Amino acid sequence: MSEVLAVCRVHQLLPDAGTVGVTAIDKRPVEGPVKAGRLGLYADVQADRANHGGEDQAVYAYAAEDAAFFEPELNREVTPGLFGENLRTRGLDVSGAAIGERWRIGTAVLEVTQPRTPCATFARRLGSPPRWVRRFTEVGRTGAYLRVVETGELTAGDAVEVVHRPSHGVTVAGWFTAWNGGRPAFAETARLAAALRAAADAGELRLSDDMGSRVAKALAR
């Protein structure tokens, strides 16, 4: 059974060497039901709102299976929230989810919008492991951002039910890997972009602003 192992939200703002000066990446598990609204979980915040948050990146989910993959490389336990995620799941291929896929968790329904793009703040959060941003990108275990399409409450222990899966076949990891593959992957990126554009034009999903611009760029090359 696919389930939520932990629901996490910001514990405290931390000083950060980036341009904003602080980061809200310090997410930690909370007990009891948490409201999921259009802009994310109740009492959660984002410090860098130019690059994080908003309706298309309201919630970030990461799979326990993907977290376990990185533990030997980081030589530490990847506890829930360490990667800045709001939801730590088990039994669900989060990075392999289709863009536009919908999950029912508790009384809320969330929709997969796009992969997480790693940044220097993420690396600093982990103590700046060598080549961390590049390594995270190479592996493609990105987790998924979600928008909240039906507000409600969710809590640790809730089942994750996939209630809709688009037919286009483009997964979060598949898109992320192609997009970051450089010129050798241009043809594959264009193929995936065309599938997403067709699905969006057919009303099967709504592309996030970020995904929409990347799809347009891939098709224009």
N, C-alpha and C positions, 0 to 999 in steps of 0.2 A: 504494500500500500504506500502511495506517495503521501507524505505528510510534512508539516512544518515542525521542525525541531526547535526553532527559537524565533521569536519576534524581537527585533533590535531597533533601538532608536538612540539618538545622540546622548551620550553620558555627560560630556563637557566639551567645550570648545578648547582646542589646543593651539598654542603658538605654532606657526609654520613659516618656513623660509620663502614660501611663494609670494606672489604679488598681493594676495588678499591679506596675508599676515596671520590668519587663523584658519583652522580647518575643523569641520564637523565630522571627520571620518571616524572618530572614536564612538562607534556604535556598540551597545551592549544589550544583552537580553533583558527583557522586562517581563514581569508576571501579569497574568490576567488578560482580559480582552483589551484590544487596542482598536480604536476607530481608524478606518482607512477612508480618507477623503480624497477629493480630486487632486490635491497637491501633496498627498502622501499620508504617512501615519501621524496621528495626533501627537503633538509635542516633539516631533522630529524637525530638524532644521538642516539647511545647507548653507555653508559660509560663502562658497563661490557660486553665486546664483547665475553667473553668466555661462557657466559650463555644467552646472548640476541643478537638479530639481525641475520644477515645472510639471505640467500635466503629463508630458511624455516620458518623464524620468521620475515619476512620483515615488516609486518603490523599486528597490534593487534586490534581486534574489540571487542566492548562490547555493550551489548544491554541496552537501557534505562529501559526496564522492569526489568532486573536483577539489575541495579543500584538502582532503586526505592525500590527493596526488601530490600536492605541493609540500606537505609536511617534511618528507625526507630532504628535499632541496633546501628548505628554509631551516631545517634542523630545529623545529619547534612545532608545537601543536597550533593548528589554525582554528582557534576557538570561534564560536559564533560571534559575528560582528567585527572580527579582526580585519576583514577585507572591506569593511565599510558597508556591509550588506544589511538590509532591513529584515530579510527573511532567509533563514538557513533551512534548507529542505533536505529530505532524504527520500530516495526511491523515485526521483524525478530527474530526467535528463534536462536540466535547465539550459545548458549551453546548446543542447540539441533541439530545443523547442523551436517550432516554426514561428516566424515573425507574423504577428496577428493572432497567435494562439491565445485562447482564453482559459483562465483557471478560476474555479470557484473555491474560495477558501473562507470558511465560516459563512458569514452572510454577505461577503464582498465578492465581486467578480473583477479580476484583473486581466489585462491584455499585454502580451509580450510586444514590446516596441522596437528594441534595438540592443546591440551588445554594449558592454562597458568598455570604454577606451581607457587603458591605464595611463597614469600620469606620474609626474615626479612626486606629488603629494602622497600618492599610494606607496611609492618606493620609500619615501621618508618614514611613513607610518610603520614600515617593516624594518627600519634600521638601515635602509639603503643597501640591500643585497646587490652584489655586482650584476649589472645588466638586467635588473629586475623587469623594467618596462619591456625590454626586448624579449626576454624569456616568456613573460606572461602573454605577449602578443604571439610568439612563435607557437606556443602550446594550444592556444585557441580556447582555453577553458574560461570563458569571459564572464559567465553568469548573464543575467538578462535584466534590463530595465523594463518596468511595467507601468501602464497607465491604469487608473481605477475607473472602470466603466460602470460599476454599480457600487456605490458606497455601502459600507457595512462594518462589522467588527470581525476581527480574526484574532487567534491566539495560538500559542504553542500547543501542539498536539492535534490541531485541525488537519483533516484530510485535504489534499490538493486534488481536485477533480478537474480533468481537462474536459471542458464543455463545448469547445469549438476548436477545430484545427483546420486552417485553410488548406486548399489543395495545391498551392503553388510549389510547396516542397522546399522553400528556402529557409534554412535554419539560422539561428543567431550565429553559431560558430562557423557555418558555411559561408555566410556573408562576410563575417569578420576576417576569416582567413583569406578569402579572395580579395577583399578590399585592401588588405595589407600586404598582398603578394607582389606588388609592384608590376612592372610592365609584363612579365611572363604570365600574370594572372588577368590581364586586361580582358581577354576574350571570355573567361569564366565569369568575371565580375559583370560584364555586359549581359551575359546570359541570365545571371541571377537578377540583375536589375530589370531586365525586360519582363521576367516572370513576376516580379513585385509590382512593376508598373501596370501590367495587365490585370493583376489581381485587385489593385487599388482602383483602376478604372472600372472594373466590374462590380465594385462596391463590396468586395470580399474582406477588405481591411482598409484602415486609414494609416497611411505612412506618417511617422513623426516628421517634424520639420527637418531634423537632421538627416533622417533616412531619405526623405524626399529630395533634398539637395544632393546627396551622394548618389542616389539613383540617377538623377538628371545628369550629373557629371559623368557617371560611368557610361551612360548611353550616348553622350556627346563626344566621347573620345574618338 
